[in-house]
Amino acid sequence: MNRILIKCPNTGKMIYTGYSMDPQTFEASPIEEMDPVECPACHQMHRWSKRDARFERDPNE
């Protein structure tokens, strides 16, 4: 499974959204805009969409 990351617009750091799935399932999903995520880098809420997502292999697998 892959973790879904987005880039914090304030710090530029990649942050984990709390979602994990394979890229094919994510792309097939009809949802375009995801729930906001609280950023551990700047402590603000960030809205994000599919086009913002990047994938990372889950280090716990």
PDB file of N, CA, C and O in Angstrom:
ATOM      1  N   MET A   1       0.852  -1.174   0.000  1.00  0.00           N
ATOM      2  CA  MET A   1       0.000   0.000   0.000  1.00  0.00           C
ATOM      3  C   MET A   1       0.902   1.242   0.000  1.00  0.00           C
ATOM      4  O   MET A   1       1.990   1.236   0.576  1.00  0.00           O
ATOM      5  N   ASN A   2       0.436   2.281  -0.644  1.00  0.00           N
ATOM      6  CA  ASN A   2       1.181   3.538  -0.713  1.00  0.00           C
ATOM      7  C   ASN A   2       0.506   4.607   0.130  1.00  0.00           C
ATOM      8  O   ASN A   2      -0.720   4.705   0.172  1.00  0.00           O
ATOM      9  N   ARG A   3       1.314   5.394   0.791  1.00  0.00           N
ATOM     10  CA  ARG A   3       0.803   6.532   1.551  1.00  0.00           C
ATOM     11  C   ARG A   3       0.642   7.712   0.602  1.00  0.00           C
ATOM     12  O   ARG A   3       1.461   7.912  -0.295  1.00  0.00           O
ATOM     13  N   ILE A   4      -0.417   8.491   0.802  1.00  0.00           N
ATOM     14  CA  ILE A   4      -0.655   9.662  -0.035  1.00  0.00           C
ATOM     15  C   ILE A   4      -0.109  10.889   0.689  1.00  0.00           C
ATOM     16  O   ILE A   4      -0.476  11.173   1.829  1.00  0.00           O
ATOM     17  N   LEU A   5       0.772  11.607   0.005  1.00  0.00           N
ATOM     18  CA  LEU A   5       1.412  12.797   0.545  1.00  0.00           C
ATOM     19  C   LEU A   5       1.011  14.023  -0.266  1.00  0.00           C
ATOM     20  O   LEU A   5       0.675  13.926  -1.446  1.00  0.00           O
ATOM     21  N   ILE A   6       1.052  15.182   0.396  1.00  0.00           N
ATOM     22  CA  ILE A   6       0.909  16.463  -0.292  1.00  0.00           C
ATOM     23  C   ILE A   6       2.014  17.383   0.209  1.00  0.00           C
ATOM     24  O   ILE A   6       2.616  17.133   1.253  1.00  0.00           O
ATOM     25  N   LYS A   7       2.271  18.437  -0.533  1.00  0.00           N
ATOM     26  CA  LYS A   7       3.300  19.396  -0.132  1.00  0.00           C
ATOM     27  C   LYS A   7       2.653  20.529   0.660  1.00  0.00           C
ATOM     28  O   LYS A   7       1.678  21.130   0.209  1.00  0.00           O
ATOM     29  N   CYS A   8       3.200  20.817   1.842  1.00  0.00           N
ATOM     30  CA  CYS A   8       2.734  21.940   2.646  1.00  0.00           C
ATOM     31  C   CYS A   8       3.045  23.227   1.873  1.00  0.00           C
ATOM     32  O   CYS A   8       4.198  23.464   1.512  1.00  0.00           O
ATOM     33  N   PRO A   9       2.028  24.061   1.614  1.00  0.00           N
ATOM     34  CA  PRO A   9       2.275  25.289   0.863  1.00  0.00           C
ATOM     35  C   PRO A   9       3.079  26.327   1.646  1.00  0.00           C
ATOM     36  O   PRO A   9       3.619  27.265   1.060  1.00  0.00           O
ATOM     37  N   ASN A  10       3.159  26.164   2.955  1.00  0.00           N
ATOM     38  CA  ASN A  10       3.889  27.130   3.782  1.00  0.00           C
ATOM     39  C   ASN A  10       5.350  26.761   3.989  1.00  0.00           C
ATOM     40  O   ASN A  10       6.212  27.639   4.040  1.00  0.00           O
ATOM     41  N   THR A  11       5.637  25.458   4.111  1.00  0.00           N
ATOM     42  CA  THR A  11       7.015  25.035   4.398  1.00  0.00           C
ATOM     43  C   THR A  11       7.675  24.299   3.236  1.00  0.00           C
ATOM     44  O   THR A  11       8.899  24.189   3.180  1.00  0.00           O
ATOM     45  N   GLY A  12       6.861  23.797   2.311  1.00  0.00           N
ATOM     46  CA  GLY A  12       7.395  23.012   1.202  1.00  0.00           C
ATOM     47  C   GLY A  12       7.674  21.562   1.565  1.00  0.00           C
ATOM     48  O   GLY A  12       8.123  20.794   0.715  1.00  0.00           O
ATOM     49  N   LYS A  13       7.418  21.172   2.810  1.00  0.00           N
ATOM     50  CA  LYS A  13       7.650  19.788   3.242  1.00  0.00           C
ATOM     51  C   LYS A  13       6.513  18.887   2.771  1.00  0.00           C
ATOM     52  O   LYS A  13       5.358  19.307   2.695  1.00  0.00           O
ATOM     53  N   MET A  14       6.861  17.643   2.458  1.00  0.00           N
ATOM     54  CA  MET A  14       5.856  16.653   2.096  1.00  0.00           C
ATOM     55  C   MET A  14       5.244  16.107   3.383  1.00  0.00           C
ATOM     56  O   MET A  14       5.966  15.727   4.305  1.00  0.00           O
ATOM     57  N   ILE A  15       3.911  16.067   3.445  1.00  0.00           N
ATOM     58  CA  ILE A  15       3.217  15.599   4.644  1.00  0.00           C
ATOM     59  C   ILE A  15       2.259  14.464   4.285  1.00  0.00           C
ATOM     60  O   ILE A  15       1.705  14.423   3.187  1.00  0.00           O
ATOM     61  N   TYR A  16       2.077  13.557   5.223  1.00  0.00           N
ATOM     62  CA  TYR A  16       1.176  12.416   5.062  1.00  0.00           C
ATOM     63  C   TYR A  16      -0.253  12.880   5.302  1.00  0.00           C
ATOM     64  O   TYR A  16      -0.529  13.555   6.293  1.00  0.00           O
ATOM     65  N   THR A  17      -1.164  12.523   4.401  1.00  0.00           N
ATOM     66  CA  THR A  17      -2.560  12.950   4.501  1.00  0.00           C
ATOM     67  C   THR A  17      -3.405  12.079   5.425  1.00  0.00           C
ATOM     68  O   THR A  17      -4.514  12.458   5.801  1.00  0.00           O
ATOM     69  N   GLY A  18      -2.881  10.914   5.789  1.00  0.00           N
ATOM     70  CA  GLY A  18      -3.665   9.968   6.571  1.00  0.00           C
ATOM     71  C   GLY A  18      -4.340   8.921   5.703  1.00  0.00           C
ATOM     72  O   GLY A  18      -4.971   7.998   6.219  1.00  0.00           O
ATOM     73  N   TYR A  19      -4.212   9.058   4.380  1.00  0.00           N
ATOM     74  CA  TYR A  19      -4.789   8.106   3.436  1.00  0.00           C
ATOM     75  C   TYR A  19      -3.703   7.217   2.848  1.00  0.00           C
ATOM     76  O   TYR A  19      -2.585   7.663   2.593  1.00  0.00           O
ATOM     77  N   SER A  20      -4.054   5.945   2.635  1.00  0.00           N
ATOM     78  CA  SER A  20      -3.159   4.991   1.972  1.00  0.00           C
ATOM     79  C   SER A  20      -3.965   4.174   0.981  1.00  0.00           C
ATOM     80  O   SER A  20      -5.034   3.662   1.314  1.00  0.00           O
ATOM     81  N   MET A  21      -3.462   4.051  -0.223  1.00  0.00           N
ATOM     82  CA  MET A  21      -4.063   3.187  -1.244  1.00  0.00           C
ATOM     83  C   MET A  21      -3.133   3.131  -2.442  1.00  0.00           C
ATOM     84  O   MET A  21      -2.182   3.906  -2.542  1.00  0.00           O
ATOM     85  N   ASP A  22      -3.415   2.215  -3.341  1.00  0.00           N
ATOM     86  CA  ASP A  22      -2.568   2.137  -4.526  1.00  0.00           C
ATOM     87  C   ASP A  22      -2.980   3.245  -5.503  1.00  0.00           C
ATOM     88  O   ASP A  22      -4.143   3.649  -5.514  1.00  0.00           O
ATOM     89  N   PRO A  23      -2.052   3.738  -6.317  1.00  0.00           N
ATOM     90  CA  PRO A  23      -2.340   4.847  -7.230  1.00  0.00           C
ATOM     91  C   PRO A  23      -3.492   4.567  -8.205  1.00  0.00           C
ATOM     92  O   PRO A  23      -4.247   5.481  -8.537  1.00  0.00           O
ATOM     93  N   GLN A  24      -3.635   3.330  -8.663  1.00  0.00           N
ATOM     94  CA  GLN A  24      -4.703   2.997  -9.606  1.00  0.00           C
ATOM     95  C   GLN A  24      -6.086   3.159  -8.968  1.00  0.00           C
ATOM     96  O   GLN A  24      -7.002   3.695  -9.591  1.00  0.00           O
ATOM     97  N   THR A  25      -6.233   2.696  -7.732  1.00  0.00           N
ATOM     98  CA  THR A  25      -7.503   2.845  -7.018  1.00  0.00           C
ATOM     99  C   THR A  25      -7.794   4.314  -6.773  1.00  0.00           C
ATOM    100  O   THR A  25      -8.930   4.759  -6.938  1.00  0.00           O
ATOM    101  N   PHE A  26      -6.779   5.071  -6.379  1.00  0.00           N
ATOM    102  CA  PHE A  26      -6.939   6.496  -6.121  1.00  0.00           C
ATOM    103  C   PHE A  26      -7.396   7.221  -7.386  1.00  0.00           C
ATOM    104  O   PHE A  26      -8.330   8.021  -7.332  1.00  0.00           O
ATOM    105  N   GLU A  27      -6.754   6.955  -8.515  1.00  0.00           N
ATOM    106  CA  GLU A  27      -7.105   7.616  -9.775  1.00  0.00           C
ATOM    107  C   GLU A  27      -8.511   7.237 -10.235  1.00  0.00           C
ATOM    108  O   GLU A  27      -9.204   8.056 -10.839  1.00  0.00           O
ATOM    109  N   ALA A  28      -8.934   6.016  -9.958  1.00  0.00           N
ATOM    110  CA  ALA A  28     -10.268   5.562 -10.355  1.00  0.00           C
ATOM    111  C   ALA A  28     -11.371   6.129  -9.464  1.00  0.00           C
ATOM    112  O   ALA A  28     -12.544   6.094  -9.835  1.00  0.00           O
ATOM    113  N   SER A  29     -11.010   6.644  -8.307  1.00  0.00           N
ATOM    114  CA  SER A  29     -11.981   7.197  -7.372  1.00  0.00           C
ATOM    115  C   SER A  29     -12.654   8.432  -7.978  1.00  0.00           C
ATOM    116  O   SER A  29     -11.981   9.272  -8.574  1.00  0.00           O
ATOM    117  N   PRO A  30     -13.985   8.547  -7.829  1.00  0.00           N
ATOM    118  CA  PRO A  30     -14.682   9.706  -8.381  1.00  0.00           C
ATOM    119  C   PRO A  30     -14.471  10.987  -7.568  1.00  0.00           C
ATOM    120  O   PRO A  30     -14.842  12.072  -8.017  1.00  0.00           O
ATOM    121  N   ILE A  31     -13.891  10.873  -6.401  1.00  0.00           N
ATOM    122  CA  ILE A  31     -13.677  12.041  -5.538  1.00  0.00           C
ATOM    123  C   ILE A  31     -12.527  12.874  -6.094  1.00  0.00           C
ATOM    124  O   ILE A  31     -11.442  12.348  -6.342  1.00  0.00           O
ATOM    125  N   GLU A  32     -12.756  14.165  -6.291  1.00  0.00           N
ATOM    126  CA  GLU A  32     -11.712  15.052  -6.804  1.00  0.00           C
ATOM    127  C   GLU A  32     -11.056  15.863  -5.691  1.00  0.00           C
ATOM    128  O   GLU A  32      -9.838  16.043  -5.681  1.00  0.00           O
ATOM    129  N   GLU A  33     -11.876  16.356  -4.745  1.00  0.00           N
ATOM    130  CA  GLU A  33     -11.336  17.152  -3.641  1.00  0.00           C
ATOM    131  C   GLU A  33     -11.471  16.354  -2.355  1.00  0.00           C
ATOM    132  O   GLU A  33     -12.540  15.827  -2.045  1.00  0.00           O
ATOM    133  N   MET A  34     -10.377  16.270  -1.610  1.00  0.00           N
ATOM    134  CA  MET A  34     -10.345  15.453  -0.408  1.00  0.00           C
ATOM    135  C   MET A  34     -10.584  16.316   0.831  1.00  0.00           C
ATOM    136  O   MET A  34     -10.537  17.545   0.761  1.00  0.00           O
ATOM    137  N   ASP A  35     -10.841  15.659   1.968  1.00  0.00           N
ATOM    138  CA  ASP A  35     -11.022  16.381   3.224  1.00  0.00           C
ATOM    139  C   ASP A  35      -9.744  17.122   3.583  1.00  0.00           C
ATOM    140  O   ASP A  35      -8.647  16.633   3.313  1.00  0.00           O
ATOM    141  N   PRO A  36      -9.876  18.309   4.196  1.00  0.00           N
ATOM    142  CA  PRO A  36      -8.674  19.031   4.632  1.00  0.00           C
ATOM    143  C   PRO A  36      -7.884  18.195   5.636  1.00  0.00           C
ATOM    144  O   PRO A  36      -8.443  17.371   6.360  1.00  0.00           O
ATOM    145  N   VAL A  37      -6.584  18.424   5.662  1.00  0.00           N
ATOM    146  CA  VAL A  37      -5.702  17.693   6.560  1.00  0.00           C
ATOM    147  C   VAL A  37      -4.954  18.699   7.435  1.00  0.00           C
ATOM    148  O   VAL A  37      -4.523  19.748   6.957  1.00  0.00           O
ATOM    149  N   GLU A  38      -4.804  18.366   8.734  1.00  0.00           N
ATOM    150  CA  GLU A  38      -4.018  19.224   9.619  1.00  0.00           C
ATOM    151  C   GLU A  38      -2.544  18.930   9.376  1.00  0.00           C
ATOM    152  O   GLU A  38      -2.105  17.783   9.458  1.00  0.00           O
ATOM    153  N   CYS A  39      -1.800  19.961   9.082  1.00  0.00           N
ATOM    154  CA  CYS A  39      -0.398  19.825   8.707  1.00  0.00           C
ATOM    155  C   CYS A  39       0.508  19.761   9.937  1.00  0.00           C
ATOM    156  O   CYS A  39       0.477  20.662  10.776  1.00  0.00           O
ATOM    157  N   PRO A  40       1.316  18.699  10.050  1.00  0.00           N
ATOM    158  CA  PRO A  40       2.256  18.614  11.165  1.00  0.00           C
ATOM    159  C   PRO A  40       3.443  19.569  11.005  1.00  0.00           C
ATOM    160  O   PRO A  40       4.166  19.824  11.968  1.00  0.00           O
ATOM    161  N   ALA A  41       3.645  20.092   9.805  1.00  0.00           N
ATOM    162  CA  ALA A  41       4.777  20.994   9.561  1.00  0.00           C
ATOM    163  C   ALA A  41       4.474  22.432   9.986  1.00  0.00           C
ATOM    164  O   ALA A  41       5.329  23.099  10.569  1.00  0.00           O
ATOM    165  N   CYS A  42       3.249  22.915   9.693  1.00  0.00           N
ATOM    166  CA  CYS A  42       2.929  24.319  10.017  1.00  0.00           C
ATOM    167  C   CYS A  42       1.694  24.451  10.912  1.00  0.00           C
ATOM    168  O   CYS A  42       1.343  25.559  11.318  1.00  0.00           O
ATOM    169  N   HIS A  43       1.039  23.340  11.219  1.00  0.00           N
ATOM    170  CA  HIS A  43      -0.110  23.278  12.130  1.00  0.00           C
ATOM    171  C   HIS A  43      -1.342  24.008  11.605  1.00  0.00           C
ATOM    172  O   HIS A  43      -2.189  24.433  12.391  1.00  0.00           O
ATOM    173  N   GLN A  44      -1.450  24.156  10.303  1.00  0.00           N
ATOM    174  CA  GLN A  44      -2.642  24.728   9.690  1.00  0.00           C
ATOM    175  C   GLN A  44      -3.374  23.634   8.925  1.00  0.00           C
ATOM    176  O   GLN A  44      -2.818  22.568   8.657  1.00  0.00           O
ATOM    177  N   MET A  45      -4.627  23.909   8.577  1.00  0.00           N
ATOM    178  CA  MET A  45      -5.411  22.973   7.774  1.00  0.00           C
ATOM    179  C   MET A  45      -5.156  23.271   6.303  1.00  0.00           C
ATOM    180  O   MET A  45      -5.140  24.431   5.890  1.00  0.00           O
ATOM    181  N   HIS A  46      -4.956  22.211   5.511  1.00  0.00           N
ATOM    182  CA  HIS A  46      -4.740  22.373   4.076  1.00  0.00           C
ATOM    183  C   HIS A  46      -5.801  21.592   3.309  1.00  0.00           C
ATOM    184  O   HIS A  46      -6.042  20.415   3.577  1.00  0.00           O
ATOM    185  N   ARG A  47      -6.430  22.269   2.352  1.00  0.00           N
ATOM    186  CA  ARG A  47      -7.330  21.604   1.415  1.00  0.00           C
ATOM    187  C   ARG A  47      -6.460  21.027   0.310  1.00  0.00           C
ATOM    188  O   ARG A  47      -5.440  21.616  -0.049  1.00  0.00           O
ATOM    189  N   TRP A  48      -6.850  19.889  -0.225  1.00  0.00           N
ATOM    190  CA  TRP A  48      -6.063  19.285  -1.295  1.00  0.00           C
ATOM    191  C   TRP A  48      -6.952  18.495  -2.228  1.00  0.00           C
ATOM    192  O   TRP A  48      -8.075  18.130  -1.879  1.00  0.00           O
ATOM    193  N   SER A  49      -6.443  18.239  -3.407  1.00  0.00           N
ATOM    194  CA  SER A  49      -7.191  17.498  -4.415  1.00  0.00           C
ATOM    195  C   SER A  49      -6.308  16.406  -5.007  1.00  0.00           C
ATOM    196  O   SER A  49      -5.133  16.286  -4.659  1.00  0.00           O
ATOM    197  N   LYS A  50      -6.878  15.621  -5.894  1.00  0.00           N
ATOM    198  CA  LYS A  50      -6.130  14.526  -6.520  1.00  0.00           C
ATOM    199  C   LYS A  50      -4.848  15.016  -7.175  1.00  0.00           C
ATOM    200  O   LYS A  50      -3.814  14.355  -7.086  1.00  0.00           O
ATOM    201  N   ARG A  51      -4.907  16.166  -7.830  1.00  0.00           N
ATOM    202  CA  ARG A  51      -3.724  16.642  -8.565  1.00  0.00           C
ATOM    203  C   ARG A  51      -2.570  17.015  -7.638  1.00  0.00           C
ATOM    204  O   ARG A  51      -1.429  17.121  -8.089  1.00  0.00           O
ATOM    205  N   ASP A  52      -2.850  17.218  -6.339  1.00  0.00           N
ATOM    206  CA  ASP A  52      -1.804  17.559  -5.369  1.00  0.00           C
ATOM    207  C   ASP A  52      -1.087  16.327  -4.819  1.00  0.00           C
ATOM    208  O   ASP A  52      -0.014  16.447  -4.228  1.00  0.00           O
ATOM    209  N   ALA A  53      -1.670  15.155  -5.007  1.00  0.00           N
ATOM    210  CA  ALA A  53      -1.189  13.931  -4.354  1.00  0.00           C
ATOM    211  C   ALA A  53       0.091  13.375  -4.969  1.00  0.00           C
ATOM    212  O   ALA A  53       0.298  13.405  -6.182  1.00  0.00           O
ATOM    213  N   ARG A  54       0.937  12.868  -4.079  1.00  0.00           N
ATOM    214  CA  ARG A  54       2.131  12.110  -4.454  1.00  0.00           C
ATOM    215  C   ARG A  54       2.086  10.827  -3.632  1.00  0.00           C
ATOM    216  O   ARG A  54       1.477  10.796  -2.563  1.00  0.00           O
ATOM    217  N   PHE A  55       2.717   9.784  -4.117  1.00  0.00           N
ATOM    218  CA  PHE A  55       2.669   8.495  -3.430  1.00  0.00           C
ATOM    219  C   PHE A  55       4.034   8.102  -2.895  1.00  0.00           C
ATOM    220  O   PHE A  55       5.070   8.351  -3.511  1.00  0.00           O
ATOM    221  N   GLU A  56       3.995   7.471  -1.713  1.00  0.00           N
ATOM    222  CA  GLU A  56       5.214   6.984  -1.069  1.00  0.00           C
ATOM    223  C   GLU A  56       4.908   5.596  -0.532  1.00  0.00           C
ATOM    224  O   GLU A  56       3.835   5.366   0.028  1.00  0.00           O
ATOM    225  N   ARG A  57       5.834   4.679  -0.698  1.00  0.00           N
ATOM    226  CA  ARG A  57       5.665   3.332  -0.146  1.00  0.00           C
ATOM    227  C   ARG A  57       5.582   3.431   1.372  1.00  0.00           C
ATOM    228  O   ARG A  57       6.399   4.113   1.990  1.00  0.00           O
ATOM    229  N   ASP A  58       4.615   2.767   1.975  1.00  0.00           N
ATOM    230  CA  ASP A  58       4.448   2.788   3.429  1.00  0.00           C
ATOM    231  C   ASP A  58       5.660   2.138   4.082  1.00  0.00           C
ATOM    232  O   ASP A  58       5.930   0.963   3.833  1.00  0.00           O
ATOM    233  N   PRO A  59       6.403   2.880   4.920  1.00  0.00           N
ATOM    234  CA  PRO A  59       7.605   2.322   5.547  1.00  0.00           C
ATOM    235  C   PRO A  59       7.317   1.211   6.555  1.00  0.00           C
ATOM    236  O   PRO A  59       8.232   0.486   6.946  1.00  0.00           O
ATOM    237  N   ASN A  60       6.063   1.067   6.982  1.00  0.00           N
ATOM    238  CA  ASN A  60       5.705   0.041   7.961  1.00  0.00           C
ATOM    239  C   ASN A  60       5.339  -1.289   7.319  1.00  0.00           C
ATOM    240  O   ASN A  60       5.014  -2.244   8.025  1.00  0.00           O
ATOM    241  N   GLU A  61       5.385  -1.368   6.006  1.00  0.00           N
ATOM    242  CA  GLU A  61       5.041  -2.633   5.338  1.00  0.00           C
ATOM    243  C   GLU A  61       6.268  -3.470   5.099  1.00  0.00           C
ATOM    244  O   GLU A  61       6.170  -4.566   4.547  1.00  0.00           O
TER     245      GLU A  61
END
